[in-house]
Amino acid sequence: MDGVKRLSGTLGRDVRYLVGFFRARPLSVVGLVLVLIFVSLMVFGRSLAPYDPEKASSDFLFPPGPKHWMGTDRAGLDVFSRILVAPQVDLTIGLSAAALAVLIGTPLGVISGYMHNWYGSTIARVFDVLQCLPPFVVAMCLVAFAGQSVSNVIIVIALLNSPLFVRLVRSKVHSVQERKFVEAAACLGNSKWRIMFRHLLPNSLEPVLIQFPVNAGWAILLTSGLSFVGAGVRPPTPEWGAMIAVGAPLLVTGQWWVAMFPGIAVGLCVLGLALSANALEILLDPTRR
């Protein structure tokens, strides 16, 4: 009974702290709400769309109105329906690419940070070189070579993102390995691999957690850029960058809605992820609470 009371008291304090935290930081609330909206659209967007997002009609370039809230494009596709369904592609690619980059970069960052030998240095130097390459050009070439599919876009973006996590974890390991508990683990006879993945890795995840939503937003921007130049997701799949590419030539003739609404959607999604990352950074740093 006492344990239950202590647990409920701890949970109550945490809830009160979170309520006070978000009350004092309205931008964090905005970021959280935006992320929740786009995650909900990723799951339920297709069922909420009033029209088939991939079925053309004879309503060519209708302006926003009661029938088509955000107008239609030159193929008669409903812009609002496609914006609702696009998170299934964009957000899936962004979150999956960021998660895969974490899975690649985090263990390699721990190894390169703790192993002071030739393969630890080799890992660091290889990923330093990869980070120097222009990401958009490399991504465009790799996707064109491997094929324009969602899985290939995820893999390519993850490979380009992984050097960042290698460097973040490597620098964190350099500071954590000087602490007494790491020396104690070595004195007790733990192997280097056990020290790395049992003691160093759990204590080096803070920068990874903070960077994850930012990296997911960057992946969404890169996906949109690839689709804009025709090297990303194949049409007629609903994707924000491809929608902007369709609408960009129409801006000069006055059909602004085809490109503007998907552009706003991209901006709001990336903004929500960035604000969420800022809130997470403050929550994980006790000196800034």
N, C-alpha and C positions, 0 to 999 in steps of 0.2 A: 504494500500500500504506500509506504514511504517512497519507494522507487518510482511509483506512478506519479505521486505528487511532485517529486523533484523533476521528473520528465515533463510533466504538464507546465510546471513553472518555468523551465528552460524554454520550452516552445512558446510560452506566452511572452517571455522577454524578447525572443527572436522576432516574433510577429510584431510586437510593439516597436522594436528597433527598425524593422523594414518599413512599417507604416510611417514612422517619423522620417526615415531616410528619403522615401519617395515624396513625402509632403514637402520636404525642404528642397527637393531637386525636381522641379516640374519637367525639365527636359528629359530626365531619366524616365519619367512616366510616359512622355511622348514616345521615346524610343521603344519602350516595352510594348506600348499599345500598337505601334506600327509593326513591330516584329510579330506580335500575336495575330494581327490582321493578315499579314502576308503568309504566315504559316497556316492560318485557317484557309486562305485561298488556295494554298498548295494542296490541301486535302479536299476541300469542298468546292473549289472554284468551278469545276466543270458542271456540277449539279446546280450552281447558282446562275450560270450563264443563260440569258434569255434566248440566245440563238446558238446554233452549231458554230463553233469558232473556226471550223475548217471547211464549211460548206458555202460556196459562192452563191450570190443571188443577183437579181437584176437591179438592186438598189445601189447603183454605182455612185460613189462619192456623195452620199446624202450627208448634209450638215447635221450637227447635233440637234435633236428634237425629241418629241414624245415617242416616236417609233424606234429610233436608234439614239440612245441617250448621248453617246459620244460619236455619233456619225458612223459612216462606213468608208472603206477604202476603195481603190479603183477596181477591185474584184468583187465588190459588194459584200465583203466580210464585215460583220459587226465589230467595231473597235472595242466597245465595252466588254463584249463577251470574250474577245481575245485577251484583253488585259486581265480579266478575272482568271483565265485559264493559264496564262503565261507563267505564273509562279510555279506551276508543276514542273516546268522546264528550268527556268532561271534559278529559282531558289533550290531546287534539287541539285542542279549543277554546282551552285555556290557552296552549299553545305557539304555535299559529298566530296568536292574537290578539296575544301578546307580540312575535312576529317581525314581524307587520304594523305594529305600533306603532313598532318600531325603524326599519323601512323608511320610515315617514312622518316620525317625529320627528327622526331623526338628521340627515338632510340639511338639514331646515328649521332645526334647532338650529345647525348650522354656519353657515348663511347669516345667521341673525339675530344670531349672535355676532360675525361678522366684518364684515358689511356695516353700516357706521354711516350709514345713510340711511333714507329713509322706509319702504321695504318691509322692511328688516331690523327696524325698530321695530314695524311693523305685524304681522309674523309673531309677534313676542314678545308683543305686547298681545293678539292674538286668542287665542293659546293660554293666556295667563294668565287670560282670561275663561272659556275652556272648563274650565280646572282649578278654577275657583271654583264650577262647577255641581255639584249633588249627583249623583254618578255613578249610584247605583242608580235614582233616579227618572228620570233622563234615559235610562238604558239600557232601563228598563221601557217608557217611552213610545216610544222609537225602535224597539224590537223589536216592540211591538204594532202600530206603524204599518207597518213594513217586512214583517212576517210572521215567524212562529216557525219559522225554519229554522236549521240549524247555521251556514250561511254568513252569514246576517244577524247572528246572535249574535257571530260572530267579528269582522265588520266594525264593529259597534257598540262592542264592547269595545276593539278596537284604536283607534278614534277617541277613546275616552275615556282610553285609556292614553297616547296619543302626546304630550300636553302635558308629561308627566313627562320623557320623553326629550328633548324640545325644551329644557327648562330645564337638564337635566343636561349635555347637549352644549354648550349656549350658555355655561354657566358654565365648563366645561372649556376651551372655545375662548378665552375671555377671558384665561385664564392661559397657555395655550400660545402664543398669538399674540405674547407679549412676548419669546419666546425668540429667540436669535440666528439660528437656521436659517430662521425665517420672514422675518426682515429680509434675510437673504442671498438667499432665494428672490425677494423683491421687487426687490432690487438687480440681480438677474440678468435682470430683465425678464419674469418669469412673470406671467401674468394673475391677476386676483383669483380666478377660478373654479379655475384650476390650483392656486393656493396653498391654497384651501379644501379641495379634494377630493384633492389629491395630498400635501399636507403637514399640514394641520390635522386632517382627518378621521381618518387612521390613528392620530394621537397623542391623539385625544379619545375613543377607544372604551372605555377602561378602565371608567368608570362605567356605560356601557351594558351591558358584559358582566356586571358585578356585579349590576346591577338586573334583568337579564333573567329569571333564575329566580324572583326575588321577584315580579316583575310577572306571570309565568305563574301563580304561586300565587294572586295576587290575582284574576286572571282566572277561575281555577277557582272561587274563592269567590263571585265575582259571578255566574258561570254557575249555580252551585248555588242562589244566592239568587233569581235570576230564575225558575228552574224550580220553586222552592219556592212562589212566589206565582202560578204558572201562566203566566208570561210568557216562559219559556225554551224548552227543547227539548220537543217534543210527546211525550206518552206514546203507546204503551208503550215508547218507546226507553229502554234502560237508562241512567239518569243519576242521580248520587248525590243531587242536590237534589230531584228529582222523587220519588225513593224515600223521602227523609226526609219530604216533604210527605204521602205516602200513609200513612206510619207515625206521624206526629205525633198525629193524633186517637186512635190506638189506645193511646197511652201511658197514658191515664187508665183504660183497661179492662184493662191488664196485658199487652198484646202489645208488649213493649218492643223486641223484636229487629228489628222491621220498620224502625224509625227509627235504632236505636242503631248497628247495624253499618255502614250507609252513612255515618253521621256520623263514626264512627271512621276510615273509609277516607278521607274528605275531610281530616280532621285530619292523618292520617299523610302524605298526599300533599303537603299544603301545608307541613308541618313538614320533610319531606325537601328540598323546594325551598329553603326558608329556610336550612337548615343548609348546603346546597350553596353557596348564595350567600355565606354567611359564610366558608366555606373558600376560595372563589374570591377573595374580597376580600383575604384574608391572602396567598394565593399571588401575587396581582398587585401587592401592596405590599411592596417589599423591606425597608422599615423595620420590618415586623411579622413577618417570617419568623423 
